[in-house]
Amino acid sequence: MSTADCGVNCEIYDVIVVGAGVQGSSTAFNIARKGHTRSLLLEQFQLGHTHGSSHGGSRIIRSSYDVQHYAEMMPEAFKLWKEIEQEAGVQLYYNTGGTFFGHPDSAIKSIICHFQQLDLPHEVLSAKEANSRYKFLNLPNNFICVVDKSAGILAADRAVKTLQSLFIKNGGKIVDNCKVTSIHPGDVITLKTDKEDFKTRKIVLTAGPWTSKLLVPLGLKLPLTPKLCDVYYWQVDHPELCTIGSSSREMGVFSQSLEKNISCYGLPSFEHPGLVKICPHRNIDFDPANCEDRDTCPELMEEVKQFIETYLQGVSSSPSVKECCTVTLTPDEDFILDRHPKHHNIIIGAGFSGHGFKLAPVVGRILAELTLGLPSSHNLQPFKLTRLL
Ligand SMILES: Cc1cc2nc3c(=O)[nH]c(=O)nc-3n(C[C@H](O)[C@H](O)[C@H](O)COP(=O)(O)OP(=O)(O)OC[C@H]3O[C@@H](n4cnc5c(N)ncnc54)[C@H](O)[C@@H]3O)c2cc1C
């Protein structure tokens, strides 16, 4: 740390990243890897906590995207996850394949179009073909199904820990149980926390559902809506058909295209042996101030039961395990990857809108480039915060 500018006892970091979820951990790793070893990652809770958006055993990764700029980012995301696995010597991605189904005129249409444009391996099946190939499906005749060969599972908790380990290995430092209570901008920024004060030349805010709390005092009111999501694990009649590693497995990750009626996604058995994960896309309002006092929503569970009854076969009628998680939505569900409009040494990564995990290595790269003043490897237009002001 440099002590030159602020006296003998005051250390100045190059960069402090606030929030050690998947996005903050990936950003910190990318910054340290570029040689900025005077970097610090601060986390308000204990590492591995379950109050934010990044905990849990699994997340879906897939090439199938109905929005073009994310579809275009996915090949790089796959490549970077592989590099992270190699650098750390751990497996994070499990290729299961995926089925994405819905009405032909739903978002499925754009997914197919992007597969074709990007020349990615996929198949389009009629409902009848899908039902006969996958015993767990019971799709109505007016649906179609896209098979995404690249889709699979990311071991979520393991991925976050791996990014944090690589950050430390590259010279970074993590302090957890340390809540940033206020940010005082300037060429040298002061961060007040419930432990001690820190000084830094730049900060990255990747604070998930708590982002607004930190930004409003800095004069920036972004339309970020924290939501609570339910996660359910269900028993199945034939676990061998739905278990990662089983030679007879046929269930991959799956999702119904978002529509007005019930809409869910699912993953084969991974973190809870014998149980598959099936969850609603819909979520409910939530106040991050009460993050330790939350429960699953009976209404959402009823919706998932209805989805299972309508579209699946061989799944039990009530879940064996229930968990909660949070997401932070922007009105257009596009991410925010940008600088504070007035304080350019404050970088913001927020509003990952329930689909950010798979893209964390790309997000970390982009936020590191923004922080270090490097040319951007991506078109950042869709992620500018001015679109929301
Ligand atoms: C149920 C569920 C399923 C999902 N499924 C998928 C999926 O299949 N595929 C996919 O790609 N994405 C998925 N997502 C979305 C993905 O998990 C999120 O986009 C991602 O985890 C967001 O990470 P984050 O780092 O922005 O937020 P978080 O994980 O919430 O991290 C923010 C961190 O900042 C810390 N923090 C906040 N304020 C302060 C402060 N003042 N001082 C210090 N620390 C602070 C918090 O404690 C927290 O640890 C899913 C999300 C949920 C909830």
The ligand as an SDF file (V2000), in Angstrom:
LIG
                    3D

 53 58  0  0  0  0  0  0  0  0999 V2000
  -32.7070  -18.6350   -7.0680 C   0  0  0  0  0  0  0  0  0  0  0  0
  -31.7640  -18.0170   -8.0560 C   0  0  0  0  0  0  0  0  0  0  0  0
  -31.4680  -18.7170   -9.2080 C   0  0  0  0  0  0  0  0  0  0  0  0
  -30.6060  -18.1570  -10.1430 C   0  0  0  0  0  0  0  0  0  0  0  0
  -30.2980  -18.8810  -11.2400 N   0  0  0  0  0  0  0  0  0  0  0  0
  -29.3890  -18.4160  -12.1080 C   0  0  0  0  0  0  0  0  0  0  0  0
  -28.9690  -19.2370  -13.1700 C   0  0  0  0  0  0  0  0  0  0  0  0
  -29.4310  -20.3860  -13.2980 O   0  0  0  0  0  0  0  0  0  0  0  0
  -28.0380  -18.7510  -14.0250 N   0  0  0  0  0  0  0  0  0  0  0  0
  -27.5070  -17.4940  -13.8770 C   0  0  0  0  0  0  0  0  0  0  0  0
  -26.6860  -17.1120  -14.6990 O   0  0  0  0  0  0  0  0  0  0  0  0
  -27.8820  -16.6920  -12.8610 N   0  0  0  0  0  0  0  0  0  0  0  0
  -28.7920  -17.1240  -11.9660 C   0  0  0  0  0  0  0  0  0  0  0  0
  -29.1590  -16.3630  -10.8910 N   0  0  0  0  0  0  0  0  0  0  0  0
  -28.6440  -14.9980  -10.7650 C   0  0  0  0  0  0  0  0  0  0  0  0
  -27.2560  -14.9260  -10.1380 C   0  0  0  0  0  0  0  0  0  0  0  0
  -27.1460  -15.8310   -9.0790 O   0  0  0  0  0  0  0  0  0  0  0  0
  -27.0250  -13.4760   -9.7140 C   0  0  0  0  0  0  0  0  0  0  0  0
  -27.1190  -12.6540  -10.8760 O   0  0  0  0  0  0  0  0  0  0  0  0
  -25.6600  -13.2590   -9.0980 C   0  0  0  0  0  0  0  0  0  0  0  0
  -25.4490  -14.1770   -8.0440 O   0  0  0  0  0  0  0  0  0  0  0  0
  -25.5510  -11.8270   -8.5820 C   0  0  0  0  0  0  0  0  0  0  0  0
  -24.3520  -11.7170   -7.8690 O   0  0  0  0  0  0  0  0  0  0  0  0
  -23.9010  -10.3820   -7.1490 P   0  0  0  0  0  0  0  0  0  0  0  0
  -22.4690  -10.5820   -6.8010 O   0  0  0  0  0  0  0  0  0  0  0  0
  -24.2880   -9.2020   -7.9680 O   0  0  0  0  0  0  0  0  0  0  0  0
  -24.8290  -10.2650   -5.8380 O   0  0  0  0  0  0  0  0  0  0  0  0
  -24.6860  -10.9250   -4.3960 P   0  0  0  0  0  0  0  0  0  0  0  0
  -24.3800  -12.3620   -4.4790 O   0  0  0  0  0  0  0  0  0  0  0  0
  -25.9040  -10.5400   -3.6190 O   0  0  0  0  0  0  0  0  0  0  0  0
  -23.4180  -10.2170   -3.7720 O   0  0  0  0  0  0  0  0  0  0  0  0
  -23.4390   -8.9240   -3.2300 C   0  0  0  0  0  0  0  0  0  0  0  0
  -22.5810   -8.9630   -1.9980 C   0  0  0  0  0  0  0  0  0  0  0  0
  -22.3670   -7.6430   -1.5250 O   0  0  0  0  0  0  0  0  0  0  0  0
  -22.3340   -7.6870   -0.1210 C   0  0  0  0  0  0  0  0  0  0  0  0
  -22.6020   -6.3300    0.3790 N   0  0  0  0  0  0  0  0  0  0  0  0
  -23.7230   -5.6070    0.1730 C   0  0  0  0  0  0  0  0  0  0  0  0
  -23.6470   -4.4240    0.8130 N   0  0  0  0  0  0  0  0  0  0  0  0
  -22.4450   -4.4020    1.4190 C   0  0  0  0  0  0  0  0  0  0  0  0
  -21.7980   -3.4430    2.2420 C   0  0  0  0  0  0  0  0  0  0  0  0
  -22.3900   -2.2820    2.5820 N   0  0  0  0  0  0  0  0  0  0  0  0
  -20.5620   -3.7130    2.7250 N   0  0  0  0  0  0  0  0  0  0  0  0
  -19.9300   -4.9000    2.3960 C   0  0  0  0  0  0  0  0  0  0  0  0
  -20.5320   -5.8600    1.6390 N   0  0  0  0  0  0  0  0  0  0  0  0
  -21.7640   -5.6050    1.1460 C   0  0  0  0  0  0  0  0  0  0  0  0
  -23.4500   -8.6640    0.1950 C   0  0  0  0  0  0  0  0  0  0  0  0
  -23.4150   -9.1530    1.5080 O   0  0  0  0  0  0  0  0  0  0  0  0
  -23.2470   -9.7220   -0.8490 C   0  0  0  0  0  0  0  0  0  0  0  0
  -22.3920  -10.7540   -0.4080 O   0  0  0  0  0  0  0  0  0  0  0  0
  -30.0350  -16.8760   -9.9320 C   0  0  0  0  0  0  0  0  0  0  0  0
  -30.3260  -16.1840   -8.7560 C   0  0  0  0  0  0  0  0  0  0  0  0
  -31.1660  -16.7460   -7.8220 C   0  0  0  0  0  0  0  0  0  0  0  0
  -31.4550  -16.0070   -6.5730 C   0  0  0  0  0  0  0  0  0  0  0  0
  1  2  1  0
  2  3  1  0
  2 52  2  0
  3  4  2  0
  4  5  1  0
  4 50  1  0
  5  6  2  0
  6  7  1  0
  6 13  1  0
  7  8  2  0
  7  9  1  0
  9 10  1  0
 10 11  2  0
 10 12  1  0
 12 13  2  0
 13 14  1  0
 14 15  1  0
 14 50  1  0
 15 16  1  0
 16 17  1  0
 16 18  1  0
 18 19  1  0
 18 20  1  0
 20 21  1  0
 20 22  1  0
 22 23  1  0
 23 24  1  0
 24 25  2  0
 24 26  1  0
 24 27  1  0
 27 28  1  0
 28 29  2  0
 28 30  1  0
 28 31  1  0
 31 32  1  0
 32 33  1  0
 33 34  1  0
 33 48  1  0
 34 35  1  0
 35 36  1  0
 35 46  1  0
 36 37  1  0
 36 45  1  0
 37 38  2  0
 38 39  1  0
 39 40  1  0
 39 45  2  0
 40 41  1  0
 40 42  2  0
 42 43  1  0
 43 44  2  0
 44 45  1  0
 46 47  1  0
 46 48  1  0
 48 49  1  0
 50 51  2  0
 51 52  1  0
 52 53  1  0
M  END
$$$$
